[in-house]
Amino acid sequence: MLIKKFAPALAALALALPVLSQAHEGPALPSAGNDIRNEASLQRGARNFVNYCSGCHSAKYIRYNRIAADLHIGEAELKQNLMFTSEKTADTIVSALPAADAKKWFGVVPPDLSLMARSRGTSYIYAFLHSFYRDPSRPTGVNNTMLPGTAMPHVLSTLQGVQTAVFKTEDGKSEFEKFELTDKGSMTPAEYDAFVRDTVNFLEYIGEPSQTKRQDLGVWVTLFLLLFGAFSYLLYKEYWRDVH
Ligand code: HEC
């Protein structure tokens, strides 16, 4: 049987799948709940990204004019609202921060974010941007439960406010329990969730700008194959009718 022949390969695939789909270790994270087909959300995400992230992070695999075409943003609007670090619309998003300075200030160069949503997952980034908490022992004044000891400052603290982490001690081991928003920011928690969701949505989009087109095309390709398969089968029947 065919299935028997491929059984080892199928078993290997089944074993590999959870590893492939979940790069982050530990308990499953809540979904970011972003929607790559929501254009208004992607436009807001692009605005958030250039205003709050591109000061330190590049996105070197995406060009401004591609974003403008995909998200239906006019050239004037693009130049005025999104292009802070370059002049030409065919440029990719470079960071405003020279790598050498970044290394000096943070000890690491902030990673390029083009493929971050694909390597870490949208849920991870959503959780990461919700997990900064006050920690006076750190040079940035904050720490992060998703990436303990991170060099990234809490760049969204004016929006979210600053949280305090509550730890519970069990058998001498301290374990994270919950966050309390002790310093309020300019946004309500729900507004902040939406802000982060839009930003993560944009990061997912730049990770694979053709994703929605690929999916739409996939439906037609599958339909074609089904139809083609049906015709081939009929033809096969016709050819073999006299032989059987
Ligand atoms: C002031 C500079 C700065 C800004 C602005 C900034 N980051 Fe970062 N970011 C960093 C640094 C530095 C790191 C490397 C952290 C590390 O390795 O500890 C980092 C790392 C990251 C990571 C990788 C985390 C991981 O698990 O390795 C993500 C995701 C990220 N930033 C997202 C963002 C997003 C989204 C924004 C905009 C809302 C943003 N950053 C704005 C400095 C910045």
Residues whose N, C-alpha, C, O or C-beta is under 5 A from the ligand:
A	BS01	HEC	Y52 C53 G55 C56 F106 V108 P110 P111 M116 I125 L147 G149 T150 A151 M152 V155
